[in-house]
Amino acid sequence: MGIALWMACALVLFAAARFVPFGRPVRWIGELSTALTSAMLFGFLATYLDFGGWNELEWRAGVFVFFGAATVVGVVRATGVAFRGSGVGDSNRFAATKPERQTVKSRTTSSPTPDPRHATPADPTPDSRPPTPAYPTPDSRHATPAK
């Protein structure tokens, strides 16, 4: 029954943590596994410290597990340590507010040649249209009627 108490504490913690938007990952499974794993570890630590056991309900163990797991989930959210490199932190709601690093030289200095990736195309005039290819393209095959 003690393990059921630990898991119940972890689920209540997880449900409460999902209401706090700061640092909340979009994918919830990582946060749930963090809460469950840390609750198990703090539950075994509570058993070692004689706050009850794995097979008996003890309110001191529940409080110890809840606050211990809440600390771990809070630290993981604050540091983003569990979500770096996995792609999960990139989809975080607060990731879009970070300023973008400027790595292209033409953005920071005035160089004579602009970056072609950021150039806006000019309106095509009859003289600036690309030449028609000599070989048939998929668009040109469908544009001409078949004989």
N, C-alpha and C positions, 0 to 999 in steps of 0.2 A: 504494500500500500504506500510505502514511502516513495517508491519510484513513480507511482501514479501522481502523487503530490508534486514531485519535482517536474513532471511533464505538464501537469496542469498549471503550475507556476510559469513555465516557459511559454505555454500557449496564451495565458493571460498577458504576459509581458509582450509577446509578439503582437497580439491584438492591440494593446495600448500603444506600442511603438509605431504601428502603421498609421496612427492618427497624427503623429508628429511629422510635418513635411520636411523639416531640415535634414538633408543628407539621406533621405529615403531613396533606396534604389527602386528602379521601376520593376525589376524582377524580384519577387518576394521570396523565392525559394532559398536564396542564399542567407537572407536574414532569418528565416525560419530555422534553417539548419544551424546557424550560429547560436540562436536562442536555445534550441534543444541540446546541442552539444555542451554549451557552457552550463546549462542547468544540470546536466548529468555530472559534469566535473565538480560543480559546486555541491551537488548532492552527495557525491562520494566524499568530498572534503567535510561536509557536515556530519556524515557518518563517522569519519575518522575523529572529528572533534567532539563526538558524542552528543550531537544535537538531535538524536533520533537515529533511526537506521533505515536501511533500504526496504524493510518490510513493516515499518510502523509509522503511523501518522504523528508528526510532531510539528507544532506550529513554529518552533524556532528554526527547524530545518527549512520550512516553507519560506519564512522571511529571509533567511540567509541565502537560499537559492534564488529567490526573486531579485533581491538587490545585487547579488553577485552577477547574475546573468544580465541584469539591466546595465550594470557597469560595463560588461564586455560588449554588449550590443551598442551602447553609447560610444565607447572608444572606437569600435569598428566603423560606426557611422561618421564620427568626427574625423578620423584619419583616412577613411576610404580604403583601408589597407586590404580588405578582402575583395575589393572590386577593381583594383588597378590591374591592368594587363589582361583582364578577362573580357574587356569590352563592355562590361556592365556599367562601370563608372562613366563611360562616355555618353550613355543614354540617361544620365542623371538629370533631373530637372534644373539643377543649378549649374550644370556644365555649360549651358548656353550663355550664361552671364559673364563667363570669364573672357577677358580680352584675347583676341586672336594674336598669336605671335607673328611678327612680320619677318619672313625669311627671304623674301624676294628683294633684291637690291633696288629694283626700280621703284618700289613703293617708298623707300626711305630716302633715296637720293634722286636728284633730277638728272637722269641719264638721257642721252640723246635718243636712244631707242627704247620705246615702251615695251612692256612685257606683252607678248602676243596672246597670252592666256586671258588677259583682261581687256583686250582691245574690243571696241564695239564695231560691228560691221557697218560699213557705209551703205546707203541706199544704192541698189544696183541700177546703173544707168545703162543704156544700150552699149556704150563703149566699155563699161567695166564688167560686163557679164562674163562668166567663165566660158571658154570655147566649148563647143559641142564635141564630145568624144567621137573618134573615128570608129570605134567598136560599139556594138549595141550594148546598152545598159538595160537592166530590168525595167526601168521606167520608160525608156524609148521603145522597147519591144511592145509594151502595152499601149503606148500612145499612138502607134501607127496601125492602121487596119491590116489584117492579114489578107494575102492575095490568094 
